[in-house]
Every structure is written in C-alpha cells, then in structure tokens.
C-alpha cells in the first residue's frame, strides 16, 4: 500500500509540474508548481531510501 501511495504522489507531482509550467507568471501557478516539485522529489527520495534499507 505504501508503494502505491508513493507512486500516486510521484504521478501527481509530475502532473502538477507539467500543468503549471506555463503558468509561472501567477502566484497560484508558482505555488502549485513548487508543490509538484516537492511531491515528486519527496516520493523519489522515500522510494530510494527504502531500496537502500532493503540492501
């Protein structure tokens, strides 16, 4: 279940980056883009951390 949630967070973060990339001239667009980056980087970090713990 945890991996599924991390995959969903990664997909949502990537979608937010792609959707709000052309709306960086507004405050809401910049905030949503930043949240997308945080979601994507955070989920990738957690997945890689779990893989290192398994080894």
DSSP file (Angstrom, degrees, kcal/mol; ACC not computed):
  #  RESIDUE AA STRUCTURE BP1 BP2  ACC     N-H-->O    O-->H-N    N-H-->O    O-->H-N    TCO  KAPPA ALPHA  PHI   PSI    X-CA   Y-CA   Z-CA
    1    1 A X     >        0   0    0      0, 0.0     4,-2.1     0, 0.0     5,-0.2   0.000 360.0 360.0 360.0 -37.1    0.0    0.0    0.0
    2    2 A X  H  >  +     0   0    0      1,-0.2     4,-2.1     2,-0.2     5,-0.2   0.894 360.0  49.8 -66.1 -39.7    2.8    2.4    0.8
    3    3 A X  H  > S+     0   0    0      2,-0.2     4,-2.2     1,-0.2    -1,-0.2   0.865 109.1  52.9 -66.8 -35.2    4.5    1.9   -2.6
    4    4 A X  H  > S+     0   0    0      2,-0.2     4,-2.3     1,-0.2    -2,-0.2   0.921 109.6  48.2 -65.8 -43.1    1.1    2.6   -4.3
    5    5 A X  H  X S+     0   0    0     -4,-2.1     4,-2.4     1,-0.2    -2,-0.2   0.890 111.6  49.8 -63.9 -40.1    0.7    5.8   -2.4
    6    6 A X  H  X S+     0   0    0     -4,-2.1     4,-2.1     2,-0.2    -1,-0.2   0.879 110.3  50.9 -66.9 -36.9    4.3    6.9   -3.2
    7    7 A X  H  X S+     0   0    0     -4,-2.2     4,-2.2     2,-0.2    -2,-0.2   0.894 110.3  49.1 -65.8 -39.6    3.6    6.1   -6.9
    8    8 A X  H  X S+     0   0    0     -4,-2.3     4,-2.8     2,-0.2     5,-0.2   0.913 110.6  50.4 -65.3 -42.7    0.5    8.2   -6.9
    9    9 A X  H  X S+     0   0    0     -4,-2.4     4,-2.5     1,-0.2    -2,-0.2   0.890 110.5  50.4 -61.8 -39.2    2.3   11.1   -5.2
   10   10 A X  H  X S+     0   0    0     -4,-2.1     4,-2.2     2,-0.2    -1,-0.2   0.910 112.6  46.2 -64.8 -42.6    5.0   10.9   -7.9
   11   11 A X  H  X S+     0   0    0     -4,-2.2     4,-2.3     2,-0.2    -2,-0.2   0.901 113.6  48.0 -67.8 -41.4    2.4   10.9  -10.6
   12   12 A X  H  X S+     0   0    0     -4,-2.8     4,-2.6     2,-0.2    -2,-0.2   0.914 112.0  50.1 -66.0 -42.3    0.5   13.8   -9.1
   13   13 A X  H  X S+     0   0    0     -4,-2.5     4,-2.1    -5,-0.2    -2,-0.2   0.919 111.8  47.6 -62.1 -43.8    3.7   15.8   -8.6
   14   14 A X  H  X S+     0   0    0     -4,-2.2     4,-2.3     1,-0.2    -1,-0.2   0.886 112.1  50.3 -64.3 -38.5    4.8   15.2  -12.2
   15   15 A X  H  X S+     0   0    0     -4,-2.3     4,-2.7     2,-0.2     5,-0.2   0.898 109.4  50.3 -65.4 -40.8    1.4   16.2  -13.4
   16   16 A X  H  X S+     0   0    0     -4,-2.6     4,-2.3     2,-0.2    -2,-0.2   0.892 110.4  50.5 -65.2 -38.5    1.4   19.4  -11.4
   17   17 A X  H  X S+     0   0    0     -4,-2.1     4,-0.6     1,-0.2    -2,-0.2   0.942 114.5  43.9 -62.9 -46.7    4.8   20.3  -12.8
   18   18 A X  H  < S+     0   0    0     -4,-2.3     3,-0.3     1,-0.2     4,-0.3   0.887 116.7  45.1 -66.9 -39.4    3.7   19.7  -16.3
   19   19 A X  H  < S+     0   0    0     -4,-2.7     3,-0.4     1,-0.2    -1,-0.2   0.891 119.1  38.7 -74.0 -39.6    0.4   21.5  -16.0
   20   20 A X  H >< S+     0   0    0     -4,-2.3     3,-1.1    -5,-0.2    -1,-0.2   0.339  86.9  96.4 -95.8   7.1    1.6   24.6  -14.1
   21   21 A X  G >< S+     0   0    0     -4,-0.6     3,-0.6    -3,-0.3    -1,-0.2   0.847  89.5  43.9 -65.6 -32.6    4.9   25.0  -16.0
   22   22 A X  G 3  S+     0   0    0     -3,-0.4    -1,-0.3    -4,-0.3     3,-0.2   0.392 107.1  62.6 -92.9   5.5    3.3   27.6  -18.4
   23   23 A X  G X   +     0   0    0     -3,-1.1     3,-1.3     6,-0.1     6,-0.3  -0.043  61.6 117.8-115.2  30.1    1.5   29.4  -15.5
   24   24 A X  T <   +     0   0    0     -3,-0.6    -1,-0.1     1,-0.3     6,-0.1   0.545  61.2  74.5 -76.3  -5.4    4.6   30.5  -13.6
   25   25 A X  T 3  S+     0   0    0     -3,-0.2     2,-0.3     4,-0.1    -1,-0.3   0.569  90.6  67.3 -82.8  -7.5    3.7   34.2  -14.1
   26   26 A X  S <> S-     0   0    0     -3,-1.3     4,-2.0     1,-0.1     5,-0.1  -0.775  84.2-126.6-108.8 158.4    0.9   33.9  -11.5
   27   27 A X  H  > S+     0   0    0     -2,-0.3     4,-2.4     2,-0.2     5,-0.2   0.921 110.7  49.1 -68.1 -44.3    1.3   33.3   -7.8
   28   28 A X  H  > S+     0   0    0      1,-0.2     4,-2.5     2,-0.2     5,-0.2   0.900 111.1  50.6 -64.6 -40.2   -1.1   30.3   -7.7
   29   29 A X  H  > S+     0   0    0     -6,-0.3     4,-2.2     2,-0.2    -1,-0.2   0.902 111.2  48.0 -63.1 -41.3    0.8   28.7  -10.7
   30   30 A X  H  X S+     0   0    0     -4,-2.0     4,-2.2    -7,-0.2    -2,-0.2   0.900 112.7  48.3 -66.5 -40.7    4.1   29.2   -9.0
   31   31 A X  H  X S+     0   0    0     -4,-2.4     4,-2.4     2,-0.2    -2,-0.2   0.925 113.2  46.9 -66.3 -44.7    2.9   27.7   -5.7
   32   32 A X  H  X S+     0   0    0     -4,-2.5     4,-2.1     2,-0.2    -2,-0.2   0.881 111.7  51.5 -66.0 -37.8    1.3   24.7   -7.4
   33   33 A X  H  X S+     0   0    0     -4,-2.2     4,-2.1    -5,-0.2    -1,-0.2   0.921 110.9  48.5 -62.7 -43.7    4.5   24.1   -9.5
   34   34 A X  H  X S+     0   0    0     -4,-2.2     4,-2.3     1,-0.2    -2,-0.2   0.894 110.1  51.0 -64.7 -40.7    6.6   24.3   -6.3
   35   35 A X  H  X S+     0   0    0     -4,-2.4     4,-2.5     1,-0.2    -1,-0.2   0.874 108.6  53.1 -63.9 -36.5    4.2   21.8   -4.5
   36   36 A X  H  X S+     0   0    0     -4,-2.1     4,-2.4     2,-0.2    -2,-0.2   0.908 109.0  48.6 -63.5 -42.0    4.5   19.5   -7.5
   37   37 A X  H  X S+     0   0    0     -4,-2.1     4,-2.7     2,-0.2     5,-0.3   0.912 111.6  49.8 -63.8 -42.4    8.3   19.6   -7.3
   38   38 A X  H  X S+     0   0    0     -4,-2.3     4,-2.5     1,-0.2     5,-0.2   0.917 112.0  47.9 -63.8 -43.4    8.2   18.9   -3.5
   39   39 A X  H  X S+     0   0    0     -4,-2.5     4,-2.2     2,-0.2     5,-0.2   0.924 114.8  45.8 -62.2 -44.8    5.8   15.9   -4.1
   40   40 A X  H  X S+     0   0    0     -4,-2.4     4,-2.1     2,-0.2    -2,-0.2   0.941 116.6  42.6 -65.7 -48.7    8.0   14.5   -6.8
   41   41 A X  H  X S+     0   0    0     -4,-2.7     4,-2.5     1,-0.2    -1,-0.2   0.901 114.6  51.6 -66.9 -40.7   11.3   14.9   -5.0
   42   42 A X  H  X S+     0   0    0     -4,-2.5     4,-2.2    -5,-0.3    -1,-0.2   0.912 111.5  45.7 -63.6 -42.9    9.9   13.7   -1.7
   43   43 A X  H  X S+     0   0    0     -4,-2.2     4,-2.1    -5,-0.2    -1,-0.2   0.892 113.4  49.4 -70.2 -37.6    8.4   10.5   -3.2
   44   44 A X  H  X S+     0   0    0     -4,-2.1     4,-2.4    -5,-0.2     5,-0.2   0.909 111.2  50.9 -64.7 -40.9   11.5    9.7   -5.2
   45   45 A X  H  X S+     0   0    0     -4,-2.5     4,-2.2     1,-0.2    -2,-0.2   0.918 111.0  47.7 -62.3 -44.4   13.6   10.2   -2.0
   46   46 A X  H  X S+     0   0    0     -4,-2.2     4,-2.1     2,-0.2    -1,-0.2   0.890 111.8  49.6 -66.3 -39.0   11.4    7.9    0.0
   47   47 A X  H  X S+     0   0    0     -4,-2.1     4,-2.0     2,-0.2    -2,-0.2   0.926 113.3  45.9 -65.3 -44.2   11.5    5.2   -2.6
   48   48 A X  H  X S+     0   0    0     -4,-2.4     4,-1.9     1,-0.2    -2,-0.2   0.855 111.1  53.5 -68.6 -33.3   15.3    5.3   -2.9
   49   49 A X  H  X S+     0   0    0     -4,-2.2     4,-1.7    -5,-0.2    -1,-0.2   0.898 109.3  48.3 -66.7 -40.2   15.6    5.3    0.9
   50   50 A X  H  X S+     0   0    0     -4,-2.1     4,-1.5     1,-0.2    -2,-0.2   0.878 109.7  52.6 -67.6 -37.2   13.5    2.2    1.2
   51   51 A X  H  X S+     0   0    0     -4,-2.0     4,-1.0     1,-0.2    -1,-0.2   0.881 108.8  49.9 -65.8 -37.2   15.5    0.5   -1.6
   52   52 A X  H  < S+     0   0    0     -4,-1.9    -1,-0.2     1,-0.2    -2,-0.2   0.851 108.3  53.2 -69.8 -33.4   18.8    1.2    0.2
   53   53 A X  H  < S+     0   0    0     -4,-1.7    -1,-0.2     1,-0.2    -2,-0.2   0.830 104.2  56.2 -70.0 -31.5   17.4   -0.2    3.5
   54   54 A X  H  <        0   0    0     -4,-1.5    -1,-0.2     1,-0.3    -2,-0.2   0.811 360.0 360.0 -69.4 -29.8   16.4   -3.4    1.8
   55   55 A X     <        0   0    0     -4,-1.0    -1,-0.3    -3,-0.2    -2,-0.2   0.471 360.0 360.0 -78.1 360.0   20.0   -4.0    0.6
